[in-house]
Amino acid sequence: MELLLIHPFREGNGRVARILSVLMGLQAGLPSLYFDNLSGRRQQQYFAAVQAGLDRNYEPMAKLFSAVIERTLQIQGEQ
């Protein structure tokens, strides 16, 4: 969460955060996380979750990542 604030570039913060998330997921034994559902309405929820995280309320981000993990496992099962 804090990475999004300290990353030195105006653009690319989300990409770096997603890459690190994929790496942490792989280290935890998950397949490569699939972030396809973080667009449209979900993107607004993501921004709100980042804002909530600034106040140390990590529940919204935890819910979003749970959805990403569920979607990843669903896609993995379809292949």
C-alpha positions in Angstrom: 0.0 0.0 0.0 2.7 2.5 1.0 4.6 1.6 -2.1 2.0 3.4 -4.1 2.9 6.6 -2.2 6.7 6.4 -2.2 7.2 5.1 -5.7 9.3 7.9 -7.4 7.4 8.0 -10.7 4.1 9.7 -11.4 3.0 6.8 -13.7 3.5 3.1 -13.2 2.9 2.8 -9.5 0.0 0.4 -10.0 2.0 -1.7 -12.4 4.9 -2.0 -9.9 2.5 -2.9 -7.1 0.8 -5.6 -9.3 4.2 -7.1 -10.2 5.2 -7.3 -6.5 1.8 -8.8 -5.7 2.3 -11.5 -8.4 5.8 -12.2 -7.0 4.4 -12.5 -3.4 1.6 -14.7 -4.7 4.1 -17.0 -6.5 6.2 -17.2 -3.3 3.0 -18.3 -1.5 2.4 -21.0 -4.0 -0.3 -19.3 -6.0 -0.4 -19.2 -9.8 0.5 -15.8 -11.4 -2.3 -13.5 -10.3 -4.8 -12.4 -13.0 -5.8 -8.7 -12.6 -8.3 -8.5 -15.4 -11.2 -7.6 -13.2 -9.6 -4.4 -11.9 -11.2 -2.2 -14.5 -14.3 0.0 -14.6 -16.2 -0.1 -11.3 -13.5 -2.3 -9.8 -10.9 0.3 -10.6 -12.8 2.8 -8.6 -13.0 0.3 -5.7 -9.3 -0.2 -6.0 -8.6 3.6 -5.7 -11.0 3.7 -2.7 -9.2 0.8 -1.2 -5.9 2.6 -1.6 -7.4 5.7 0.1 -8.7 3.5 3.0 -5.3 1.9 3.3 -3.8 5.4 4.0 -5.9 5.4 7.1 -4.7 1.8 8.0 -8.0 0.3 7.0 -6.8 -2.6 4.9 -10.1 -4.5 4.7 -11.2 -3.0 1.3 -7.9 -4.0 -0.3 -8.0 -7.5 1.3 -11.5 -7.9 -0.3 -10.2 -6.9 -3.7 -7.2 -9.2 -3.5 -9.5 -12.0 -2.4 -11.5 -11.5 -5.6 -8.3 -11.4 -7.7 -7.1 -14.7 -6.1 -10.6 -16.3 -6.6 -10.6 -15.2 -10.3 -7.1 -16.4 -10.8 -7.9 -19.9 -9.3 -11.1 -20.0 -11.4 -9.2 -19.3 -14.6 -6.5 -21.8 -13.6 -9.1 -24.4 -13.2 -10.6 -23.8 -16.6 -7.3 -24.4 -18.4 
